[in-house]
Amino acid sequence: MKKKVGNMMVTAVVLTGLLAGCSSNGSGVEGSTAPASTSAATAKASGEPAKGKATVQFWHSLGGKTGEYMTAMIDRFNASHPNIEVVGTFQGNYDETATKLQQSIAANTAPDVTMLERAYVEQFADAEVLQDLNSYMKSSKLSADDFVPGLMGHSTFNNKLVSLPLNRSTPIFYINKDMLDEKGLAVPTTWDELNKVANALVIKEGSEYKRYGLTMVHDSWYPIALIAQAGGKFFNEKATSVDFIDNGIGDKVFGYLKDMQKSGALYYPPSQNSGSIVNQMFTDGKVGMMFQSTGVMGSLSNLKFKMVTAFMPKDKVNAEPTGGANIAMTAGSKQKDAAWEFINWVETDPQGGLQFIIDTGYLPFTKKMVETKQIQDLWTKEPNRKVAYDQLQFAVDTNKSVVWPEVMKEFHSVMQAIMYDSKDIKSSLDGFKKETERILKSK
């Protein structure tokens, strides 16, 4: 195990700040860099534990308003558990939290419980530093079948259940319905329909575009979604290479995006702060449709038009990658029973994850949670939020690998070369394939 932890530390040093894909970090909501407001739980992080109490250190990646909801959840747990105190500490965005966790494990200062962006879980599981939760689940009369299947793709590795869903999301399709209605256009459900509608919404005056049809965050989530919709997978079955290049799917996906970009049907934003940029453009009516995370739905308020959400349009099939983070216990925790008490409460108690989901807009992650009156009433009042859950029937996760962060570094370079620098698609993807095979071979 020491060798695996050492290898993981090398990856951390190389990749700090480089992973943005599939977590919607570009949205400005998930994996935020803005700290949450200070609470009693956070304020005591450096103090002595209360006498007679088990203290559970919990690291998370949620800042801003979402971080406030996380702090409120921790406070509710502490108020109802006099013998346990959970100390919640914001550690930066998803990438920063993963890097700090790697460093803390090597230094024997790791927290008891941590939030982990779901694509990072396999890396830590492979290093054998996450606690197998199977026995704890059994003692609490829980099983993996109690959870929404589409959100469990990054929970079990090597027959060990090492994480459970927490703040989970998918990309979703946001539409300015008034804009479409004005032109007599229906919400597109296929790539061909999307291309036609997006082009029909374009307003160009001289050389300046006054309105675009579609936009999306600069994030690997969305090309990966399109790859799956075109019938492809990210990695091949043996995870020795990528699946979507030799069969032409990569050319098809990026060719589709570039054709719309050239006509003004697609506004592809700058990489820096792209989530905030596309949100503002959509809110201001400068674009009619948007691919974004479910996690931003609550922030799209006070709109001057009717907004609806829908499944992302399909090519050959409907397919949705999932994102967001899971919750896990570290194998080195000295407060495992108390740590499980907190995790179990988050996953099952109405004052835990359920209230957090209602507050934030993330996806309900247990079947019982979905059936609660609170969620059903919420979906009746806000049907746009139910679309994200219904889309989980098409959830796919073909991007699992212990070297995923390294591969994503290369994939982002390809995305930038194609979408920003208009480099040749085929040669760019061929170069990416060769580099990915090198990385996969070296793991």
C-alpha positions in Angstrom: 0.0 0.0 0.0 2.9 2.4 0.7 4.0 2.2 -2.9 0.5 2.9 -4.1 0.2 6.0 -1.9 3.6 7.1 -3.1 2.4 6.8 -6.7 -0.7 8.7 -5.9 1.3 11.5 -4.4 3.3 11.9 -7.6 0.1 12.2 -9.5 -1.1 14.9 -7.1 2.0 17.0 -7.5 1.8 16.8 -11.3 -1.9 17.4 -11.6 -2.8 20.0 -9.0 -5.4 22.3 -10.6 -5.5 20.5 -13.9 -8.6 18.3 -13.6 -11.7 20.2 -14.5 -13.6 17.6 -16.5 -16.8 15.8 -15.6 -17.3 17.6 -12.4 -18.8 20.8 -13.6 -16.1 22.8 -11.9 -16.5 25.4 -14.6 -20.1 26.1 -13.4 -19.0 28.3 -10.5 -21.2 26.2 -8.2 -19.7 22.8 -7.7 -16.2 22.4 -6.3 -16.2 26.1 -5.6 -13.1 28.1 -4.7 -15.1 30.6 -2.6 -15.2 29.7 1.1 -18.4 29.1 2.9 -19.5 31.3 5.7 -18.0 30.4 9.1 -20.1 28.2 11.3 -19.6 26.8 14.8 -18.5 23.5 13.2 -15.9 25.2 11.0 -14.7 27.6 13.7 -13.8 24.8 16.0 -11.6 23.1 13.4 -8.4 24.2 15.2 -9.7 24.0 18.7 -9.7 21.2 21.2 -12.5 18.7 20.9 -15.3 19.0 23.4 -14.8 16.8 26.5 -16.5 13.5 26.2 -17.3 13.9 22.5 -15.9 12.0 19.5 -14.7 14.6 17.0 -15.0 13.8 13.3 -13.1 15.8 10.8 -14.9 16.3 7.5 -13.4 17.9 4.5 -15.5 19.3 1.7 -15.3 21.3 -1.5 -18.4 23.5 -1.4 -18.1 27.3 -1.0 -20.4 30.2 -1.4 -24.2 29.7 -0.9 -23.8 25.9 -1.4 -21.2 25.8 1.3 -23.6 27.6 3.6 -26.1 24.8 3.0 -23.4 22.2 3.8 -22.5 24.0 7.0 -26.2 24.1 8.0 -26.4 20.3 7.5 -23.3 19.7 9.7 -24.8 22.0 12.4 -28.1 20.0 12.3 -26.1 16.8 12.9 -24.2 18.2 15.8 -27.3 19.6 17.4 -28.9 16.1 17.3 -25.8 14.1 18.3 -24.6 15.2 21.7 -21.7 12.6 21.8 -20.3 13.5 18.4 -19.0 16.7 16.9 -18.4 17.0 13.2 -15.9 19.7 12.2 -16.5 20.7 8.6 -13.6 22.3 6.8 -13.7 23.8 3.3 -10.6 22.7 1.4 -11.0 24.5 -1.9 -12.4 23.1 -5.1 -12.6 19.4 -6.0 -9.1 19.2 -7.3 -7.6 21.1 -4.4 -9.4 18.8 -1.9 -8.1 15.7 -3.6 -4.6 17.0 -3.6 -4.7 18.0 0.1 -6.2 14.6 0.9 -3.3 12.8 -0.8 -0.8 14.9 1.1 -2.6 14.4 4.4 -2.7 10.6 4.0 1.1 10.6 3.4 1.5 12.7 6.5 -0.9 10.7 8.6 -3.1 13.8 9.1 -6.1 12.8 7.0 -9.6 13.6 8.0 -12.1 10.9 9.1 -14.6 11.7 6.3 -14.1 13.5 3.0 -16.0 14.6 0.0 -14.4 13.3 -3.2 -15.3 14.2 -6.8 -16.5 10.9 -8.2 -13.8 10.6 -10.8 -11.2 10.7 -8.1 -12.6 7.8 -6.0 -11.0 5.0 -8.0 -7.5 6.6 -7.6 -7.9 6.6 -3.8 -9.6 3.2 -3.7 -6.7 1.7 -5.7 -4.3 3.1 -3.1 -6.3 1.3 -0.4 -6.8 4.4 1.7 -10.6 4.4 1.7 -12.6 2.4 4.2 -14.7 -0.5 2.9 -18.2 0.4 4.0 -19.9 -2.9 3.4 -19.9 -4.0 7.0 -21.2 -0.6 8.2 -23.9 -0.7 5.6 -24.9 -4.2 6.8 -25.0 -3.2 10.4 -27.3 -0.3 9.5 -29.5 -2.5 7.4 -28.6 -0.7 4.2 -27.5 -2.0 0.8 -26.4 -0.6 -2.5 -29.9 -1.4 -3.8 -31.2 1.4 -1.6 -29.5 4.0 -3.7 -30.3 5.4 -7.2 -28.4 3.1 -9.6 -27.3 5.9 -11.9 -25.3 7.5 -9.1 -23.5 4.4 -7.9 -21.0 4.0 -10.8 -18.1 5.3 -8.7 -18.8 3.6 -5.4 -17.5 0.0 -5.6 -14.0 -1.0 -6.6 -12.4 -4.4 -6.1 -15.6 -5.6 -4.4 -15.2 -2.8 -1.8 -17.9 -0.2 -1.3 -15.8 2.9 -0.6 -18.0 5.9 -1.2 -21.7 6.9 -1.4 -23.4 9.6 -3.4 -23.6 13.1 -1.9 -23.8 16.2 -4.1 -24.4 14.6 -7.5 -25.4 16.1 -10.8 -25.6 15.6 -14.5 -25.4 18.0 -17.5 -28.8 19.1 -18.5 -30.4 21.1 -21.3 -31.7 24.6 -20.4 -34.0 26.4 -22.9 -35.5 29.9 -23.2 -38.9 28.7 -24.1 -40.2 32.2 -25.0 -37.4 32.6 -27.6 -38.4 29.3 -29.2 -42.1 30.1 -29.1 -41.5 33.4 -30.9 -40.2 31.5 -33.9 -42.6 28.6 -33.6 -39.8 26.2 -32.7 -40.1 23.0 -30.7 -37.6 22.0 -28.0 -35.0 19.9 -29.9 -34.6 16.2 -29.0 -32.0 15.2 -31.5 -28.7 16.6 -32.8 -30.2 17.4 -36.2 -33.1 19.3 -34.5 -30.6 21.1 -32.2 -28.5 22.2 -35.1 -31.6 23.6 -37.0 -33.0 25.3 -33.9 -29.7 26.8 -32.8 -29.1 28.3 -36.2 -32.6 29.6 -36.4 -32.1 31.6 -33.2 -28.9 33.4 -34.4 -29.1 37.1 -34.8 -26.2 38.7 -36.6 -25.7 42.4 -37.5 -22.8 42.9 -39.8 -19.9 41.0 -38.4 -21.3 41.0 -34.8 -23.4 38.3 -33.3 -26.2 39.8 -31.2 -27.6 36.4 -30.2 -26.4 32.8 -30.4 -28.4 29.6 -30.4 -26.5 27.3 -28.0 -23.8 27.6 -25.4 -22.0 25.3 -23.0 -19.4 25.4 -20.3 -15.8 24.8 -21.3 -15.7 21.4 -19.6 -15.0 17.8 -20.8 -18.4 16.8 -19.5 -20.1 17.9 -22.6 -17.9 16.4 -25.3 -18.0 13.2 -23.3 -21.8 13.3 -23.2 -21.9 13.7 -27.0 -19.4 10.9 -27.5 -21.8 8.6 -25.5 -24.8 9.9 -27.4 -23.1 9.0 -30.7 -22.7 5.4 -29.4 -19.1 5.7 -28.3 -17.3 5.1 -25.0 -14.4 7.0 -23.6 -12.1 4.1 -22.9 -12.2 0.7 -24.7 -13.3 -2.4 -22.9 -9.8 -3.3 -21.6 -9.0 0.3 -20.7 -5.9 0.2 -22.9 -6.9 2.9 -25.2 -9.7 5.3 -26.1 -12.8 4.0 -27.9 -14.1 7.0 -29.8 -11.3 7.9 -32.2 -10.6 5.0 -34.7 -14.4 4.5 -35.2 -14.8 8.2 -36.2 -17.0 9.2 -33.3 -14.5 11.8 -32.1 -14.4 13.4 -35.6 -18.1 13.4 -35.7 -18.6 15.1 -32.2 -16.0 17.8 -32.7 -17.0 18.4 -36.3 -20.6 18.9 -35.2 -19.5 21.4 -32.6 -17.1 23.3 -34.9 -19.8 23.6 -37.7 -22.2 25.2 -35.2 -19.4 27.4 -33.8 -18.6 28.7 -37.3 -22.2 29.7 -38.0 -22.8 31.4 -34.6 -25.2 28.6 -33.6 -22.8 27.7 -30.8 -21.1 30.2 -28.6 -18.1 28.5 -27.0 -16.9 30.6 -24.1 -13.4 31.4 -22.8 -12.0 28.8 -20.6 -11.6 31.1 -17.6 -14.8 31.5 -15.6 -16.8 29.9 -18.5 -19.6 28.8 -16.2 -20.4 32.3 -15.0 -20.1 33.6 -18.6 -22.6 31.2 -20.1 -25.0 31.6 -17.2 -25.1 35.4 -17.6 -25.5 35.1 -21.4 -28.5 32.8 -20.9 -30.0 35.0 -18.2 -29.6 38.1 -20.4 -31.2 36.5 -23.5 -28.0 36.5 -25.5 -28.3 32.8 -26.1 -31.4 30.7 -26.4 -30.2 27.3 -25.1 -27.5 26.1 -22.8 -25.8 22.8 -21.7 -25.1 23.3 -18.0 -25.0 21.4 -14.7 -28.2 20.6 -12.8 -26.3 22.2 -9.9 -26.9 25.7 -11.3 -30.6 25.5 -11.5 -31.2 27.2 -8.2 -29.1 30.2 -9.2 -31.0 30.9 -12.4 -33.6 33.0 -10.7 -35.6 36.2 -11.5 -35.6 35.3 -15.2 -37.6 37.5 -17.6 -38.6 34.6 -19.7 -40.0 31.1 -19.3 -37.2 28.5 -18.8 -37.7 24.8 -19.3 -35.3 22.0 -19.0 -35.0 18.8 -21.0 -32.8 15.8 -21.7 -29.7 16.6 -23.7 -30.6 15.9 -27.4 -29.5 12.5 -28.6 -27.7 11.3 -31.7 -28.0 7.5 -31.8 -28.9 7.1 -28.1 -29.7 9.1 -25.0 -26.7 9.1 -22.7 -25.6 11.2 -19.7 -22.3 11.2 -17.8 -22.7 11.9 -14.1 -20.7 14.4 -12.0 -20.4 15.9 -8.6 -19.0 14.3 -5.5 -19.3 11.3 -3.1 -18.7 11.0 0.6 -16.1 8.5 1.9 -14.4 7.4 5.1 -10.6 7.2 5.2 -9.1 3.9 6.2 -6.9 5.5 8.7 -9.7 7.2 10.7 -9.5 6.6 14.5 -13.2 7.5 14.9 -14.8 5.1 12.4 -18.0 4.4 14.4 -18.6 8.1 14.8 -17.6 8.8 11.2 -20.1 6.2 10.0 -22.8 7.6 12.2 -22.4 10.9 10.4 -22.3 9.3 6.9 -25.3 7.2 7.7 -27.2 10.2 8.9 -26.3 12.2 5.8 -27.5 9.4 3.6 -30.7 8.4 5.4 -32.0 11.1 7.8 -34.6 13.6 6.5 -32.6 16.4 8.2 -29.4 15.2 6.5 -29.0 14.7 2.8 -32.7 15.2 2.0 -32.8 18.8 3.3 -29.4 19.5 1.7 -30.8 18.3 -1.7 -33.9 20.4 -1.4 -31.8 23.4 -0.5 -29.2 23.1 -3.2 -30.8 21.5 -6.3 -28.5 18.4 -6.4 -30.0 15.0 -7.2 -31.7 12.9 -4.6 -29.5 9.8 -4.2 -31.6 7.2 -2.4 -34.8 5.6 -3.5 -36.6 6.5 -0.3 -35.5 10.1 -0.7 -37.1 10.2 -4.2 -40.4 8.8 -2.7 -40.6 11.4 0.1 -43.4 14.0 0.1 -40.8 16.8 0.2 -39.2 15.7 -3.1 -42.5 14.9 -4.8 -44.0 18.2 -3.8 -40.8 20.0 -5.0 -41.0 18.3 -8.4 -44.7 19.2 -8.7 -43.9 22.8 -7.9 -40.7 22.9 -10.0 -40.9 20.3 -12.7 -37.6 21.4 -14.2 -35.8 19.8 -11.3 -37.4 16.4 -12.0 -36.0 16.3 -15.5 -32.5 15.9 -14.1 -33.5 12.9 -12.1 -35.5 11.3 -14.9 -32.4 11.6 -17.1 -30.5 9.3 -14.8 -32.0 6.3 -16.5 -29.5 7.1 -19.3 -26.5 7.5 -16.9 -23.2 6.2 -18.3 -19.7 6.2 -16.7 -17.2 4.9 -19.2 -14.4 7.1 -18.0 -13.2 5.2 -14.9 -9.4 4.8 -14.4 -6.8 5.4 -11.8 -5.0 7.7 -14.3 -8.2 9.6 -15.2 -6.8 13.0 -14.0 -3.7 12.6 -16.3 -5.9 11.7 -19.2 -8.1 14.6 -18.6 -5.2 17.0 -18.7 -4.5 15.7 -22.3 -8.2 15.8 -23.2 -8.5 19.4 -22.2 -5.5 20.3 -24.3 -7.2 18.7 -27.3 -10.5 20.5 -26.6 -8.6 23.8 -26.5 -6.7 23.1 -29.7 -9.9 22.2 -31.6 -12.4 24.7 -30.1 -10.1 27.7 -29.6 -7.2 27.3 -32.1 -9.2 25.5 -34.8 -6.5 22.8 -35.1 -7.2 19.8 -37.4 -9.6 17.5 -35.6 -8.3 14.2 -36.8 -4.6 14.9 -36.1 -5.4 16.4 -32.7 -7.4 13.3 -31.7 -4.8 10.9 -33.0 -2.1 12.7 -30.9 -4.4 12.5 -27.9 -4.9 8.7 -28.5 -1.2 8.1 -28.5 -0.6 10.0 -25.3 -3.5 8.4 -23.6 -2.2 4.9 -24.5 1.2 5.9 -23.0 -0.5 7.0 -19.8 -2.7 3.9 -19.5 0.3 1.6 -20.2 2.3 3.3 -17.4 -0.3 2.9 -14.6 
